[in-house]
Amino acid sequence: MLASKLYSPTLRELPADAVVMSHKYMLKAGMMRKIANGTYAYLPLAFRAIEKVKKIIREEINKTGAQEILMPIVQPSEIWQKTGRWAVYGEEMFKLQDRHGRDYCLAPTHEELVTTLVSMDTSSYKQLPVSVYQIQNKYRDEKRPRFGLMRSREFIMKDGYTFDMDQEGLDKQYKLMYDAYWRIFTRCGLKFRPVIADSGAIGGNASHEFEVLAESGEADIVYCEDCDFAANIEAVDPKTIPCDIRNDKEKEIVETPGQHTIEMVCNFLNADVKQSVKAVVYKLDDTVVLAMVRGDHEVNEVKLQNIYGAINVDMASEEDLERCGLTAGYISPIGLKKVKNFDIICDKTVMEMQDACCGANEKDKHYIHVNPARDFGDVKVDTIRQIQEGDVCPHCGGKIVITKGIEVGQVFKLGTKYSEALGATYLDNNGKSHPMVMGCYGIGVTRTVAASIEQNHDDDGIIWPVAIAPYEVVIVPANNKSEEVMDAAKKLYDAMEEKADEVVLDDRNERAGIKFKDADLIGYPVRVTIGKKWQQSGNVEIRLRRSGETIEVPYEECKAKVMEILAELHEKNR
């Protein structure tokens, strides 16, 4: 490819919403353009990187025996209503009607459709297992699309599905896909961690996320320093913390004028935050839920949502608080009257506490000397706090550490949730009917490209892993005015026939400095410079983008050396 012909229009000024590095560099390097909020067009450089990720996915998923198919993006509402998920996605689902008034959606995922599809032609145990996948656009009406390809409304996803006779069959398929995902992300040159995850709206009883480790990640990943335990922060039930304080005093109301936050109250009372109880009030569908955790802890909202089987999770309004007899800033369960669609839930650690302080449901007043197990009355008790750094590992008792990650893939054991709802059954060898046991396996293709940039960049631009770099090599003639230099560069370019589709010749009529800056911005793994040194000594410079190492070789040996370097770079990603 000649750089003069490459469609990669660069930007000087970046949009204000370009915050993360992948968004900035993909716009600046002319890899994509924003069409609408959360919607992007992929230009040649981005398209090539995306296609390389797809190729790796296909090669590894095909090894599992899965077969590629293609399903419709526009899906009828009926199949979603059968599973109850027409409402689950709520406003995140793009919904539309045809000219006859029939309801459809733009697919956010394909569990319903693939289950319906497989059930059409699969009825006997002899036809199982079935394993299919597709690579296709998905649509989710994100409330706040941001971070470029990290959270967009239209994105490319690989989604796969398996159908088996029983749990044993599912376990085998799950292991095959888990291992394939490990190989995929390794080949993409990513540093990642598979972690235990919550299944969310998809459902199922077991799940792992594949998280690319990056400071810009939205996910909090917890792992143990002493064992191989790793999980999404929301998927962990931390251990209950015992209390070594004993208290025989009766609870007492004290004046706390103007003290309406945990920190303010504890400072005013000269109390440790760990001896306070925090109240957070949610609206879970139609139910107001008062959640109580220790003052230095946070509520695990995903766990809370799962406990109540809620579709929508919001903070309670002022009207909700008033209806339930709650005074903002001074909330507690003590003395509350039962009202309709109102519930109270306390973390297990809270119920271990003694001599604590909490709100009194009166402005400027708090309770002291509270023993929650004694004073909170009839409340629901469960583990609803979020695990924290320094907590005890739930597996080995070691120390928990928290880092940031970008979710690029997830595997689920769905069980029979969808097959039962949609009538996807098979007959065993005795003629008895059973629901198929399903698994689901997704990879965010465009997100993988963005995550790679988030993990691999510097102040000058992108540092692509060679396996998914748009182009592997750029040849830079440093002196456009010299016919000899240009001829030598063209000759080397033509000689790279084994890598003909992976080499760019920067033939633009630009200064060498501009070409070098663009090469670093785009992130070509290898740069070959033909300039003064070649004119003086016959040597050319080979520079490695990742390490910054520069190697001088005679012009005649350049091709062989570049091929050797590329082979070594590819080998590191296997």
C-alpha distance (Angstrom), angle and dihedral (degrees) to the residues before:
residue distance angle dihedral
M1 . . .
L2 3.77 . .
A3 3.78 112.7 .
S4 3.80 89.2 -139.3
K5 3.82 88.0 63.0
L6 3.82 98.1 38.9
Y7 3.80 111.9 111.4
S8 3.80 100.0 -135.5
P9 3.81 108.4 126.4
T10 3.80 107.4 -167.4
L11 3.81 125.5 -145.9
R12 3.78 128.3 -134.6
E13 3.81 96.4 -169.7
L14 3.79 119.2 44.3
P15 3.82 123.8 -148.4
A16 3.80 115.1 -101.8
D17 3.82 92.0 -116.4
A18 3.82 92.1 61.1
V19 3.81 98.1 103.9
V20 3.82 108.6 143.1
M21 3.80 121.2 62.4
S22 3.80 97.3 -115.4
H23 3.80 90.4 55.6
K24 3.82 92.5 46.5
Y25 3.78 97.3 46.2
M26 3.80 96.5 42.3
L27 3.80 89.6 53.7
K28 3.79 95.4 40.8
A29 3.81 94.0 47.7
G30 3.80 92.1 49.2
M31 3.80 95.2 -112.5
M32 3.78 97.7 131.3
R33 3.77 142.5 0.2
K34 3.80 131.1 -143.5
I35 3.80 112.2 -115.4
A36 3.80 98.0 173.6
N37 3.79 136.7 -17.3
G38 3.81 104.9 -53.7
T39 3.82 93.8 -0.8
Y40 3.81 124.9 104.3
A41 3.79 140.4 -179.9
Y42 3.80 114.8 -137.5
L43 3.79 115.3 -135.0
P44 3.84 122.6 -156.4
L45 3.82 98.7 -79.6
A46 3.80 94.3 50.3
F47 3.80 91.7 40.0
R48 3.81 91.4 55.3
A49 3.81 92.2 50.2
I50 3.82 90.6 48.3
E51 3.80 91.6 49.4
K52 3.80 91.1 51.3
V53 3.80 90.8 53.3
K54 3.81 88.8 49.2
K55 3.81 91.0 50.8
I56 3.80 92.2 53.0
I57 3.80 90.4 47.4
R58 3.79 92.8 50.7
E59 3.80 93.5 48.2
E60 3.80 94.0 51.0
I61 3.81 98.6 38.6
N62 3.81 91.2 48.1
K63 3.81 87.9 57.3
T64 3.81 88.5 64.1
G65 3.79 91.0 59.8
A66 3.80 94.3 -106.9
Q67 3.80 117.4 143.7
E68 3.79 125.2 -140.7
I69 3.80 119.3 -121.1
L70 3.80 136.0 164.4
M71 3.81 123.2 -129.7
P72 3.80 130.7 -170.8
I73 3.78 120.7 -86.7
V74 3.83 91.7 -150.4
Q75 3.81 107.9 71.0
P76 3.81 130.6 -174.3
S77 3.80 116.9 -114.0
E78 3.81 93.0 -130.4
I79 3.79 95.8 77.0
W80 3.80 91.6 48.2
Q81 3.79 91.7 49.0
K82 3.80 90.4 54.1
T83 3.82 90.4 60.4
G84 3.79 93.8 39.9
R85 3.79 92.3 -120.5
W86 3.78 96.9 114.7
A87 3.79 85.2 86.6
V88 3.81 97.9 33.0
Y89 3.77 94.7 71.9
G90 3.76 90.6 45.2
E91 3.79 113.6 169.7
E92 3.82 92.2 -2.5
M93 3.79 90.2 73.9
F94 3.79 119.4 85.4
K95 3.81 103.4 -133.0
L96 3.79 127.6 -171.2
Q97 3.78 142.0 165.5
D98 3.78 131.0 -134.4
R99 3.79 122.9 -132.2
H100 3.81 89.7 -85.3
G101 3.79 93.5 56.6
R102 3.81 95.4 -107.0
D103 3.82 115.8 148.4
Y104 3.80 122.5 -118.9
C105 3.79 137.9 162.4
L106 3.77 137.5 -148.7
A107 3.78 103.1 -114.1
P108 3.82 115.8 -98.8
T109 3.81 86.1 175.2
H110 3.82 137.6 -16.2
E111 3.82 110.5 -126.2
E112 3.79 93.8 115.5
L113 3.76 95.6 44.7
V114 3.80 97.5 45.2
T115 3.81 91.1 48.1
T116 3.79 90.1 51.6
L117 3.80 90.2 46.9
V118 3.81 96.6 50.2
S119 3.81 92.6 44.7
M120 3.82 89.9 59.3
D121 3.79 94.0 69.0
T122 3.79 107.1 14.6
S123 3.79 117.2 82.6
S124 3.82 108.1 135.1
Y125 3.79 134.9 66.9
K126 3.81 86.0 -126.5
Q127 3.84 88.9 69.4
L128 3.79 93.8 54.5
P129 2.97 141.4 133.5
V130 3.79 102.0 48.1
S131 3.81 119.9 -176.2
V132 3.81 121.1 -178.5
Y133 3.80 137.0 160.5
Q134 3.77 141.8 177.7
I135 3.80 138.6 -164.1
Q136 3.76 109.3 -140.8
N137 3.80 147.6 133.2
K138 3.79 118.7 -77.6
Y139 3.81 128.9 -163.5
R140 3.80 130.1 -146.9
D141 3.79 123.5 164.1
E142 3.79 95.8 -134.0
K143 3.79 112.6 -158.8
R144 3.80 90.6 -138.4
P145 3.81 111.4 16.7
R146 3.79 107.0 -163.2
F147 3.76 146.6 148.8
G148 3.79 94.7 49.4
L149 3.81 110.8 -101.2
M150 3.80 92.3 1.6
R151 3.81 92.8 79.1
S152 3.79 113.1 9.2
R153 3.79 136.3 148.7
E154 3.80 95.0 -124.5
F155 3.79 120.4 37.4
I156 3.79 142.1 154.5
M157 3.77 116.8 -108.5
K158 3.75 138.5 176.5
D159 3.78 109.2 -141.4
G160 3.79 124.1 -179.0
Y161 3.81 134.4 -176.0
T162 3.78 135.3 -164.7
F163 3.80 129.5 -161.6
D164 3.81 120.8 -161.3
M165 3.78 140.9 167.2
D166 3.79 97.2 -118.3
Q167 3.80 147.4 -4.8
E168 3.81 92.1 -83.8
G169 3.79 90.0 58.6
L170 3.80 91.5 47.5
D171 3.81 91.2 50.2
K172 3.81 90.0 55.2
Q173 3.83 92.6 48.8
Y174 3.81 91.2 46.0
K175 3.82 91.1 53.3
L176 3.81 91.1 48.4
M177 3.81 91.5 52.6
Y178 3.80 94.2 42.2
D179 3.80 90.0 54.4
A180 3.82 91.9 44.5
Y181 3.81 90.2 53.0
W182 3.79 89.8 51.1
R183 3.81 89.7 54.5
I184 3.82 93.1 44.7
F185 3.78 95.8 54.5
T186 3.81 91.6 40.8
R187 3.81 90.4 53.7
C188 3.82 89.6 48.0
G189 3.81 86.7 60.5
L190 3.80 95.5 -117.6
K191 3.80 131.2 148.0
F192 3.79 103.5 -134.6
R193 3.77 145.6 155.1
P194 3.80 129.1 -146.3
V195 3.81 108.2 -137.8
I196 3.79 137.1 -176.8
A197 3.80 108.2 -99.0
D198 3.79 143.6 -172.2
S199 3.80 113.3 -105.2
G200 3.80 93.6 -137.0
A201 3.80 121.3 -175.6
I202 3.82 92.7 -16.4
G203 3.78 91.2 66.9
G204 3.78 131.4 -154.2
N205 3.76 134.5 127.2
A206 3.81 104.0 -96.5
S207 3.78 135.6 30.7
H208 3.81 143.3 165.6
E209 3.80 128.0 -160.3
F210 3.77 123.6 -152.5
E211 3.79 106.6 -139.4
V212 3.79 125.1 -165.8
L213 3.80 106.5 -144.3
A214 3.81 109.7 -122.1
E215 3.80 135.7 140.2
S216 3.80 90.4 -127.5
G217 3.80 92.8 58.1
E218 3.79 120.0 125.4
A219 3.80 94.4 -149.1
D220 3.80 123.9 83.0
I221 3.79 109.7 -139.6
V222 3.78 120.8 -162.1
Y223 3.76 123.1 -160.4
C224 3.77 138.2 167.6
E225 3.80 122.8 -112.7
D226 3.80 91.2 -149.0
C227 3.82 105.4 42.1
D228 3.82 140.3 22.5
F229 3.81 94.7 -94.2
A230 3.82 113.0 133.5
A231 3.79 129.9 160.2
N232 3.76 146.3 156.6
I233 3.80 105.6 -90.5
E234 3.80 91.0 -119.1
A235 3.82 93.3 54.9
V236 3.82 96.5 59.5
D237 3.78 127.7 93.5
P238 3.82 103.1 -154.8
K239 3.76 120.2 -147.1
T240 3.78 118.8 -93.2
I241 3.80 110.9 -102.5
P242 3.81 113.3 -132.9
C243 3.81 120.5 -137.9
D244 3.80 120.1 -130.3
I245 3.83 93.2 -168.4
R246 3.79 118.5 100.7
N247 3.78 123.7 -157.4
D248 3.81 130.9 -177.0
K249 3.80 95.3 168.2
E250 3.78 120.4 112.2
K251 3.79 117.9 -115.4
E252 3.78 114.0 -91.6
I253 3.81 133.8 -163.5
V254 3.80 115.7 -130.1
E255 3.79 132.6 -177.4
T256 3.82 114.6 -103.0
P257 3.82 104.0 173.5
G258 3.80 112.6 -160.3
Q259 3.82 93.7 -9.1
H260 3.79 104.1 128.2
T261 3.82 105.4 147.5
I262 3.80 130.2 68.1
E263 3.79 92.0 -114.1
M264 3.82 93.7 47.7
V265 3.81 93.6 47.5
C266 3.80 94.0 47.5
N267 3.81 92.2 48.5
F268 3.80 90.7 48.1
L269 3.81 92.5 48.9
N270 3.80 93.3 39.0
A271 3.79 88.2 -124.7
D272 3.82 132.5 144.1
V273 3.82 112.6 -106.5
K274 3.80 86.7 -128.5
Q275 3.81 87.5 65.3
S276 3.79 93.7 57.0
V277 3.80 130.7 86.0
K278 3.81 118.9 -134.5
A279 3.81 121.1 -148.2
V280 3.83 121.1 -153.2
V281 3.81 119.6 177.9
Y282 3.81 121.2 -152.8
K283 3.78 137.1 -177.2
L284 3.82 106.4 -136.3
D285 3.80 105.2 -173.8
D286 3.84 100.7 -58.4
T287 3.81 96.8 -19.5
V288 3.80 125.7 92.9
V289 3.81 108.6 -143.9
L290 3.80 124.2 -165.2
A291 3.81 106.6 -154.1
M292 3.81 118.6 -164.3
V293 3.83 123.4 -160.7
R294 3.79 134.9 159.7
G295 3.80 112.6 -78.9
D296 3.82 94.9 -107.1
H297 3.82 93.9 45.7
E298 3.82 133.1 84.4
V299 3.80 128.3 -137.6
N300 3.81 116.3 -107.0
E301 3.80 96.5 -132.2
V302 3.80 93.9 -172.0
K303 3.80 90.7 55.0
L304 3.80 89.9 47.3
Q305 3.80 90.6 50.4
N306 3.81 91.0 50.5
I307 3.83 92.9 48.4
Y308 3.80 91.5 55.5
G309 3.81 95.9 34.9
A310 3.78 88.5 -128.1
I311 3.78 126.0 171.5
N312 3.80 98.3 -163.8
V313 3.82 126.1 39.8
D314 3.81 121.0 -167.4
M315 3.77 138.1 149.9
A316 3.79 113.5 -94.0
S317 3.80 116.8 -101.7
E318 3.82 126.7 -125.1
E319 3.80 87.6 -103.4
D320 3.82 90.0 54.1
L321 3.82 91.1 51.6
E322 3.79 92.7 48.7
R323 3.82 92.7 49.0
C324 3.81 90.9 52.9
G325 3.81 95.0 45.7
L326 3.83 94.6 -110.3
T327 3.81 124.0 147.3
A328 3.80 112.3 -151.1
G329 3.81 112.2 -117.6
Y330 3.80 92.9 15.7
I331 3.82 103.6 58.7
S332 3.80 127.4 147.6
P333 3.84 137.6 145.2
I334 3.82 92.7 -115.6
G335 3.78 115.0 117.1
L336 3.80 96.8 -3.8
K337 3.78 119.8 151.7
K338 3.79 119.3 -130.7
V339 3.78 112.7 -105.0
K340 3.78 131.6 175.5
N341 3.82 118.4 -82.2
F342 3.79 93.5 9.9
D343 3.79 126.4 119.8
I344 3.80 137.4 173.7
I345 3.80 123.5 -146.7
C346 3.81 127.2 -179.4
D347 3.77 129.4 -163.7
K348 3.81 114.4 -115.3
T349 3.79 90.9 -119.2
V350 3.82 89.8 57.5
M351 3.80 90.2 55.7
E352 3.81 89.1 55.4
M353 3.81 92.3 56.4
Q354 3.79 125.8 104.1
D355 3.80 132.0 -172.7
A356 3.80 91.1 20.4
C357 3.80 132.1 154.7
C358 3.79 126.5 -130.9
G359 3.78 141.6 153.5
A360 3.80 122.8 -65.7
N361 3.83 97.3 -151.4
E362 3.79 88.2 -113.6
K363 3.77 125.5 102.0
D364 3.83 112.9 -98.8
K365 3.80 93.4 6.0
H366 3.81 134.7 107.2
Y367 3.78 137.7 176.0
I368 3.80 122.2 -119.2
H369 3.83 129.8 -170.3
V370 3.80 90.2 36.1
N371 3.80 121.2 167.3
P372 3.84 102.4 -167.8
A373 3.83 94.7 -158.5
R374 3.80 88.3 54.2
D375 3.81 101.4 34.2
F376 3.81 108.9 33.0
G377 3.80 96.0 69.6
D378 3.80 122.7 -158.3
V379 3.80 104.8 0.0
K380 3.79 133.6 147.0
V381 3.82 113.3 -104.6
D382 3.81 125.5 -155.4
T383 3.80 141.1 132.0
I384 3.80 101.5 -83.1
R385 3.80 102.3 147.3
Q386 3.78 122.4 105.3
I387 3.79 117.2 -116.6
Q388 3.83 114.2 -109.4
E389 3.79 137.5 -153.3
G390 3.78 109.0 -84.2
D391 3.81 92.7 28.6
V392 3.78 120.0 132.4
C393 3.81 116.0 -90.3
P394 3.82 108.2 -110.4
H395 3.83 89.6 -140.2
C396 3.80 107.7 43.8
G397 3.80 107.5 3.6
G398 3.81 92.7 -111.7
K399 3.78 126.6 134.7
I400 3.82 120.5 -72.5
V401 3.82 119.1 -133.7
I402 3.82 125.3 -168.3
T403 3.80 126.6 -146.2
K404 3.82 136.6 164.2
G405 3.78 125.3 -100.5
I406 3.80 142.5 176.7
E407 3.78 114.1 -135.2
V408 3.81 109.2 -130.0
G409 3.80 100.9 159.8
Q410 3.78 142.2 14.6
V411 3.80 135.6 -171.7
F412 3.82 124.0 -158.3
K413 3.77 137.4 -166.9
L414 3.80 97.4 -144.5
G415 3.79 97.9 177.6
T416 3.82 113.4 -169.4
K417 3.82 101.1 -36.5
Y418 3.80 94.6 113.3
S419 3.79 99.9 28.8
E420 3.81 91.9 55.3
A421 3.79 93.3 46.7
L422 3.80 93.8 47.0
G423 3.79 100.4 36.1
A424 3.80 97.5 -112.7
T425 3.81 98.9 160.5
Y426 3.78 138.7 151.2
L427 3.80 135.4 -157.9
D428 3.82 117.2 -119.6
N429 3.81 124.1 -143.1
N430 3.82 89.3 -81.8
G431 3.80 93.1 52.6
K432 3.81 93.9 -107.1
S433 3.81 118.2 142.3
H434 3.83 122.3 -123.7
P435 3.80 134.4 171.9
M436 3.80 113.9 -108.9
V437 3.80 115.8 -107.5
M438 3.79 110.2 -125.9
G439 3.78 141.1 -157.8
C440 3.79 129.1 -170.2
Y441 3.82 128.2 -156.0
G442 3.81 126.7 -174.4
I443 3.82 137.5 -178.0
G444 3.78 124.1 -174.5
V445 3.80 100.7 -136.7
T446 3.80 98.3 -173.3
R447 3.79 90.6 39.1
T448 3.83 89.3 53.8
V449 3.80 89.1 57.0
A450 3.82 91.1 49.3
A451 3.82 92.2 44.8
S452 3.80 90.2 52.7
I453 3.81 89.9 56.9
E454 3.81 91.9 46.0
Q455 3.78 88.6 55.7
N456 3.80 97.6 37.6
H457 3.81 116.0 47.3
D458 3.78 143.8 93.7
D459 3.80 136.0 -166.0
D460 3.80 90.9 -73.8
G461 3.80 98.8 51.9
I462 3.79 145.3 -87.0
I463 3.82 124.9 -5.7
W464 3.79 102.9 -160.6
P465 3.78 123.4 -159.9
V466 3.79 100.4 -119.2
A467 3.83 93.9 -119.4
I468 3.80 94.0 66.4
A469 3.80 101.6 25.6
P470 3.83 111.3 127.7
Y471 3.81 88.4 -128.3
E472 3.78 126.8 5.7
V473 3.81 101.3 -150.0
V474 3.79 137.7 29.9
I475 3.80 121.6 -166.0
V476 3.79 112.2 -152.5
P477 3.82 120.2 -165.1
A478 3.80 100.3 -157.5
N479 3.79 95.4 -157.9
N480 3.79 114.9 47.4
K481 3.79 91.8 179.5
S482 3.80 92.1 63.1
E483 3.79 112.3 85.2
E484 3.80 89.1 -163.9
V485 3.83 92.2 56.5
M486 3.79 92.8 45.9
D487 3.80 92.0 47.4
A488 3.82 91.7 49.6
A489 3.81 91.0 49.4
K490 3.81 91.7 48.4
K491 3.81 91.4 48.1
L492 3.82 91.8 52.5
Y493 3.81 90.2 46.0
D494 3.82 91.1 52.9
A495 3.82 91.3 45.9
M496 3.83 92.3 58.5
E497 3.81 90.6 80.6
E498 3.84 93.2 142.4
K499 3.80 88.0 59.8
A500 3.79 97.5 31.3
D501 3.80 93.0 136.5
E502 3.82 94.4 44.6
V503 3.81 101.7 54.2
V504 3.81 129.3 85.4
L505 3.80 122.1 -163.2
D506 3.79 109.3 -153.4
D507 3.78 97.7 -144.0
R508 3.80 94.6 156.6
N509 3.77 118.9 132.6
E510 3.80 92.2 -115.6
R511 3.79 136.3 120.2
A512 3.81 116.7 -89.1
G513 3.82 91.1 -115.0
I514 3.80 91.9 58.6
K515 3.80 91.1 48.9
F516 3.81 91.2 50.5
K517 3.81 91.9 49.5
D518 3.80 91.8 49.3
A519 3.80 90.9 47.8
D520 3.81 90.4 54.7
L521 3.81 92.5 43.7
I522 3.81 93.8 51.8
G523 3.79 89.8 41.8
Y524 3.81 105.4 -131.9
P525 3.84 103.9 -175.2
V526 3.83 92.0 -138.5
R527 3.81 128.7 33.5
V528 3.81 122.6 -169.2
T529 3.80 116.0 -163.2
I530 3.79 122.7 -162.9
G531 3.80 111.4 -171.5
K532 3.80 144.0 103.7
K533 3.80 95.3 -15.1
W534 3.78 90.4 55.3
Q535 3.79 90.4 49.0
Q536 3.80 91.2 48.5
S537 3.80 104.5 36.7
G538 3.80 107.8 4.1
N539 3.83 92.0 -110.4
V540 3.78 127.5 129.4
E541 3.81 128.9 -158.2
I542 3.81 122.9 -120.7
R543 3.81 113.4 -165.9
L544 3.81 125.2 -169.0
R545 3.80 111.5 -143.1
R546 3.80 96.8 -150.5
S547 3.79 100.0 48.6
G548 3.79 99.4 23.8
E549 3.82 87.9 -131.4
T550 3.81 114.9 154.6
I551 3.81 121.8 -154.0
E552 3.80 124.7 -167.7
V553 3.79 117.3 -150.2
P554 3.79 135.3 163.7
Y555 3.78 112.0 -91.7
E556 3.82 91.4 -115.5
E557 3.84 90.6 57.6
C558 3.80 96.4 44.3
K559 3.80 98.6 93.5
A560 3.80 93.5 49.9
K561 3.79 92.0 46.8
V562 3.80 93.1 49.4
M563 3.80 91.0 49.8
E564 3.81 89.7 49.5
I565 3.82 91.7 50.8
L566 3.80 92.5 48.4
A567 3.78 91.4 49.9
E568 3.81 90.1 52.4
L569 3.81 92.2 48.2
H570 3.80 92.0 50.4
E571 3.78 91.6 47.9
K572 3.82 90.9 57.1
N573 3.82 89.8 60.8
R574 3.80 96.4 52.8
